[in-house]
Amino acid sequence: MSLTTGRRPGQLRNGLRAVWVLAVIWLELGTFHFALHDCHWPDTVRQPQVSNARIVRILVMADPQVIDRHSYPERGPLLSALTQIMVDLNLRKSWNSAFRRLRPDAVIVLGDMMDNGRLSMEASEYEAYYTRYQSIFSMGDAPVPTYYLPGNHDVGLGHATSFSLEADARYADHFGHRNYRRTIGNHTLIFIDAPALVEEDLLRAEHGQGYDSWPAVAHGPVEFVKQSASIGSQGPVILFTHIPLARPLDAACGPLREKGSIRQGYGLGYQNTLMDGATEFLLESVKPSLIMSGDDHDYCEYEHTIPSSNEKVREVTIKSISMAMGIRRPGFQLLSLTSTVPSPDHITQIPVSPPLEVPCLLPDQLGIYLYVYIPLVALSLLLVLASNVMRVNAGSTRQIWSKKHSRRDSPESPYDLTDRNGLSHDANTDSFLPPPAIKSRERSHSSRPRGRSFSSIRTWTFMLGGQRRSITLPNPCGHWRSRVEHRTPRREVGLLRGFLEDVLAVTWPPICVFLVAAWWVLRW
C-alpha cells in the first residue's frame, strides 16, 4: 500500500512516525530512568536495621573524561564536534538520572574529570573547558560536597611536550588539594595523588632506597601517607586512588567485568597499576578497610592481603560513567557509611563495619545506536522503498488497462447529416431538434470537483428561543484542503521523488522530538 494513497491514506507513513517518536522518547530519556530502577543504596538492602543509625550516602564515579576538540583529531572538525555533542548529552542524561533519583549526601570523583586537562592551552580555553564540565555535572539548587582526585588526564604522568607545565596549578585552583583526608561519621577517607605516587616511586627505585629510608618529596603523596599514618584513625579507613593497586597477572576481576583483566603496563602519560613497592607501602601504612580506584574504565573486584597482619582488603575498580571509554555499560558506585550513637543525647558516633558499596549500571548507549537505531533506519527505508515500488507498479498497470478500454464498442452511424449550425444528426431522424439549453447556474458549478467540498467558512444553524439562528466561523483548513484535492495525484510522482518525500515525511517528527529531548536535558 502506498504511503499516501489507498483506502487508508498515510497508514505506513504515520505508523513509522509513531514508532520512531516512541523509540526516541524511550531510548533517549526513559531507558536511563528505567536502568536505575534496581539501583538502591546498599544500606537499604544489605544491612540490618541499626538503632540510632547515622548513614552517609556517597555516590562515587570515575573517569568522566569530558572530551574536547583535542580528543579525536583524526575525525575532523565536524565529526569531532558531533561526537562531543553526543558524549556530552550521554553524560548529562547519566548524571541527571543518577543524581536526581539517588540524592546522595556527597560525591567523589576518582580522577580524569577532563580528557585533556593536562594539555597546553590558553587560560581562557581551560576555563571554558572547566565550565563545561561543571555544567554537565550540575547539582542544581541542591549542591552537595564533592571530593576530587587527580588523574593522569588531569595533571599528566611523566614528561611530554604536549603536557602543560601549569597543569598542577590549574588542577589545584579548580579542583582543590591533591592529597588529603576527611572524616565522615567516624570513617576516615584518604585521597592520594596516584600519578605523583607513580613518579615518586620510580624516582625512589632509581635511587635504590626503600620507603623507610626514602626522603619523601615535599608535599608529595609519600610524605602525606606517612603523616596520615602517624596521626592514625579511630574508625574504618577507605583509600581512594585513581590508579589501581598491583595484583598478579592472572588475577580475575569478577563477573561484572566486560572484557579482559587489569594488567601491569605503561606508556605515554599512563600506567595501568601501581608498582608492587608502592602497593605494599599503601597497604601497610594506611591499613584500609576498603579500596576504591578508577582509571581502568571497566569494573574489577580484587582482594589484597596486608603482609604484616595477613588481613584481607577488597579493592573495587569502578566503571567509567562515560560511553566514550571503550565499555558498553557505563556505571558508578554507591557507598554507604553507617555509624550509631549510644543514645539520642550522645554525640559520639560509632562506625558500623564494613563500609557497604554496590555498583550501578547505566544504559548501553552505543548499543542503542548500533542495534536499535541503525536496524530501525534500515527497516524504515526498506518499507518506504517497497511501498513506493508497489505504487509505481500499480500506476503503470492502471495506465495500460485504461488505454485498452478507452475505445467504445458501439458502431458509428452510416449516415450523418450536418445542419447549418454545424451540428451532426442521424439521417433517420425526422426532425432537427436543438440541443438542450444549459442553465448558467449549472454551468457555473460544472467545474467543481465531485464529492465532498471544503469551504473556507463553516456555518451551524440551530433553534434558540423559537427562532432560527446561525453561527459562521472561518475554516482554516478549507482553503488548504481544497488545494490538496487539486494537486497532481500521487501516482504520477516518480519512484525516486516519492521515496525521498516519504523519507523526509517520516524523518522530521523523530528529529524534532530528539532536539526537544536534547534541549530538555540541557535545561535540567
N, C-alpha and C positions, 0 to 999 in steps of 0.2 A: 504494500500500500504506500502510496506517495505520502510525503510529509505534509503536503498542503492541499491535496485533492482527495476525493473519495467520499465515502459515506460519512466518515468521522474525520473531518479535516484536522490536520496537525497532530494526530494521535501519537505518532512516533516522536515527532519533534518535542511535544510537550512532555512526553514520558522521559525522554533523555534529559530535558531540562530539570525535571523534578528529581531524577536520580542524581544528577551532578550537584544540584543545590544541596540536597540532603547529605551527599557524601562530603562536600566541602565543610558544611556546618559540623558534622560529626568528627571528621578526621582532623580538622584544624582547631577545634575547641573542645568538643565533647569527650574525645578519647583521652585527653590529658587529665580531665577530672575523673574519668572512669578508671584510668590506670592507677590512681591513688586511692581507689575505694577500699582496698585491703591494706593500706599503709597506716599503721597505728603506732603510737608511742609504745616502746617496749614495756614501760612500767604498767600499762593498762592490760597487757596480755600475758606477761611472763613473770610478774611479781605479785605475791600475795598481798592482801591488804595489810598496811602497816599503820598503827595508830600514831596520831600526831605527826604524820609524814610531811616532809617538805621536799617537793620534787622540782628540779630544774630540768627543763627540756631544751636540748640544743640540737639544731639542725647543722650537720657537718657536710660540706660539699667540697669537691676538689676539681681543679683544672677546668674552670670555665673557659679559659683561653680565648677571650673575645678577640676575634680576628680583625685585621685591618688591611690596608692596601698592600702591605708587605708580605702577607701570609701566603698568597698564591700568585707570585709574579708571572708564572708561566701561563696563566689563564687569560691574561689581557685585562685591560681596564673594565670593559663592560661585564664580562663574566665574573671577574673578581668582585665588582660592586653587587651583582646579583647574588653571588654566594654570601657575601657579607650580610645582605638584607635577610636572606632566608635563615642563616645561622642565628642572627640576632633575634628574629621572630621566634625561632625554636627555643632559644634561651629564655626569652620573655615568657612564653607560654609555660615552660617547665617551672621557672621560678615563681611566677604568679600562682600557678596551680598549687605548688608545694607550700609556699609561704601563707597564702590566704586560707588554705584548708587546715594546715597543721598549727599555725600560730605559735612558733617557738618562742622561748624566753631569751634565746641568744643564738647567734650564728657564728660558725667557724669556717673559714675558707683556707684550705690546705695548700695554698700557693698557685702559681701560674694563673693569676687573675686575668692578665692580658697577654696575648700570644707574642707580642713584640715589644713588651715594656722595656726590654733590655737594649733595644737598638738605639743608635744615634738618631736623634730627630730634634727639630726645633721645639722650644719650650711650649709654644702655642699648640703644636700638633700633639704633644704629650698631654696637655691639659684637655684638649678636645677628646682624646682617646680615653682618658680617665673619666671625663664627664659622661661619655657614652657607656662606660662600664657601670657607673653609678646609676644611670638611667635605666639600664636593663635590670639591675638588681635593686630596684627601688622598693622601699618598705612603706611608702605612702605616709599616712598620718599616724602610723603606729610603729615607729622605728624601735629596734631592739639592739643591744650591744653586739658588735661584730668584731671578731678577732681574726687577724690575718697572719699568714705565714709567707715568707718569701720563697718563691720557686725559681728554678733556673731560667724560666722565660721572663721573670720579673727583674732579676738582678744579674743574670748571667752566671756561667760556671766556666772557669778557665779564662783564657785570653783569646780574643778575636778582634779584628779591626772593625767589625760591624757593631761590636758591643760598645755602649756609651760609657764613658768614664764617670758620667753623672748618674748612672743607674742606681747606685746605692743611695745617694742623696735624694733622688726623686722618689724612691720607694719609701724612705723614712718620712718625707714630707707628706705623702699621700696616704700611706697605709700604716705608719707607726713603727714601733720597735721590731727588731729582727729576732731578738732572744728575750723572752720574758716569761713570767709565771703569774697565774691568777688562782685565787682560792674561791670556790663556789660551793656552798653547802658543805664545807669541810672536806671537799675534794680538791686536790691540787692539780692544776692544769699547767703543764710545762710545754712551751713552744720553742723550738730550736730552729736555727738557721741552717738547714741541711746543706745547701750549696756551699756556704762558707765552711762548714764542717768537713766536706769533701776536700776542699782546697787545703785546709789546715792539716787534715790527716795525711794528705800527700806530702806536705812540707815536713811534717814530723817524721814520716817514714824515710824521706830522703836524708834526714839527719841521723837516722838510726837510733832514735830515742823512744822510750815508752811513754805512756801518758802520765805516769807518776813523776817522771823527771823532766817532762817537756815543759819549757817556759811558755805558757799559753799566750796566744796573741791577745793583745789588749782589746777588750770589748768583743772578743770573738766567742764562738759557741763553746769551746773547751773551757775557757775561763768562766763562762756563765754556768755551765753544768757543774763544775767544781764548787762554785759558790752556792748554787742551789742545793747541792748535796750536803754541804756543811750546815746549811740552815735546817734541813730536814723538813718533814711534813708529818702532820698528825693523822691524816686520813689517806685514802687511796690516791695514787698518783696516775694521771693519764698523760702519756707522752704523745705529742703531736709533731710530726716531721713530714716534710714534703717528699723526701726520698725514702723508700722502704729500707728496712734493715737487711743485712746479708742473710742468706739462707743457702742450703745445699742446692746443687744444680738440678737435682731430681725432685725437689720439693713440689708437692701438688698444691693447688690453690682452692680446691673445693668445687662443688657443683655449680655455683653461680658464675664461675668464670666462663667467658665466651670462647677463648682460644688460648692455647699455649700455657706458659707459666712465666714467672718473673725470674730472669737470669741475669747474672752479672754481665755488664757491658758498658761501654762508654764511647763517646765521640765528641764532636764539636758542640760544646755547650750543654752536654748532658752526661749523666751517669745513672745507670738503672737502679743500683742499690748502693748503700754504704759498704765500705770495706769491712772485713772481719774485725780489725782492730777497733774501728770506730763503733761498730755494733756492740762489741763486748764492753767497751768503755761506757756506753749509754746504759746498757742493761745493769752493770754493776753499780754505776753512780746514781742512777735515777730509781732503779728497782720499781718499775711501773707495774700497775695492775692491768693496764690496757694500753696498747699502742695503736695509733691511727695514722695512716700515711696516704699519700696520693701519688702523683707523677706517672704511674703506670697506665692510667686511664681505664683499666679493667679491674674487676673485683678479684680479691685474693684474701684467703684466710691462712695464717700460718702460726704455729705455736713455737715460741722461742723458749730457751732454758737459760735461767740466770746461773752462771757457772758456780758461784760461791755458795748458793743456797739450794741449787737444783730445783728451784721453783719454775713453774710453767707460766709463761706470759703470752697472751694471744695478741697477734697483730692483725689488723684489718686494713687492707688497702682498698680505698674507696673508688668507686667508678667515677669517671668524669661526668659532669652534668651536661656536657655539650654533645650534640650529634656529630660534630666535625672531628672527633678524636679517635676514629677508627673502630668504634664499637657500635653495635646495633641498638642496644638498650642502655641509654644513659641512666644515671641514678644518683643517689645521695644516701646519707646515713642519718639515722635518728639515734640520739644519745640521751638517756635518762639518768640523772644523778639524784639518788634518793637519800635522804637523811631524816632522822627523827629527833624529837626533843623529849626529854623525860616527862615534862609536864607542860601545859599551856603557858605557865609563867616562866619557864626556863628558856634561856636564850641560846644555850649551847646546843649545837646540832651534832648528832652522832651519825656518821655516814653508814649507809647500808651497802655492804659489798656483795657482789662485784658491781661495777657500773654496767648498765644494760645498754645494748645497742642492737639495731636492726637495719637491714638495707631496704631501700625502696627503689623500685624500677620505674622508669618513665617510658613513654611510647617509642616504638621503633620508627622514627621519623623518616629515615632513609628507606625502610621497608615500605612505608606508606607511599612514597614516591615511586619506588621500583615495582612493587607488587600490587598496588591498588590503582594509583593514578595512570600509570603507563598502560596496563591492560585495559582499563576503562576507556582511555583515549582510543586505543586500537579497536575495541569493540564498537564504540560510538561511530568512528569513521567507517567501519565495515557496514554497520547498519544503515548509515546515511547513504553510502555509496550503493548498496544493494537496492535501497528504496528508489533512488534516482534512476538506476538501470532499469528497474521494473517499470517506472513511469515512462521513460523514453521508449521502451519496447511496446508498452501499451498504446502510446500515442501513434507510433508507426503502424501498428496493426489497425487502429481505428481509421487512419487516413486511407489505407489500402481498401478497407471494407467500404468506406464512403464512396470512393471512386467507382467501385464495381456496381454499386446500387444507385448511382446518381441518375442514370437514364430511366425514363418511364417506359413501361411496356405497352401503353395504349397506342394504336396505329393512327397516323395522321390522316385527315380528311382529303379525299382525292380532288375535291373541288373547293376552291377558295375564292371568294369574291371580296373585293375591297371597295368600300364606298369612298365618296369624295373627301371624307374626313380622314381617310387613311385607316379605317377600322376594318378588320377582316371578319367575314361571316361565312357560314356554311352555305353551299349552293342550294340545299334543300330547305333552307329557312324561308318561310313565306314572306316575312317582313323584316325590315331592318329596325331593330329596337335599339334605342340609345342606351349607352351604358348607365348603370345606376349612379345617381349623384352621391358624392361622399360629403358628409357634413363636415364643415370646418372644424367643429369641436372634436370629432373623431380623428380628423387628420392631425390635429394638434397634439393628440395623445398617442398617435401611432408609433412615434419614435421612442416611447418609454419602454423600458425593459419589462418583460413579463415576469410575474412573480411578485415577491414582497418588495414594497417600496420603502425607502428610508428617507423620511422627510427631515428637514433641518429644524422643524419645530414639533412639539408634542402637545396635544390638546386632550384634556379629560373633561367629560360632561357628566354632570350629576344633578340630582334634585335636592334643593335645600329650601325649606320654608314654603313648599308648594310651587316654587319657581325653578326653571331650568337654568343652571349656572355652569360655567366652564372655566377651566384654568389652562392657560397656554404657557409652556416653558420651552426655551431653546433646547434642542437636542445636539450636543457637541459631537456626537458620533455619526449623525446623519450624513453630513457632507462627506466625511471620510469614508463611510461605508458605501455611499453611492459611487465614489471614485473607485473603490476597491472592486465593485461589480463590473465596472467598465474597463478594468485593466486587462492586459493581454492574458489569456488563460495560461495556467502554469504549464500545461502540456506542450506549449510552444517554446519553453525555455530549454536550452541545450543541457547536456549531461554535466559538463564542467561547471557552467554557471549555476545550475540548480544545486549541484553538490556544494559549491563554495557558499552559496546563500544559506543553505541548511546548516552547514558547519558554523557559520557566523551566528545564525539564529540560536543554535544550541549552546554556543560558547559564551556569549556575553552575560547571561544570568549568573552562572557559577563564578565567572571572573569578578563580577560586581560583588557577589557575596564574599569572595575571598578578600577583596580590597576592603570591604566593610569590616570583616573579621580582623584583618590586619590593623586597621585603624583602631578598632576597639581594644586590641591587645596593646597597642602603643599608648592608649589612653588609660590603661589600668594603673 
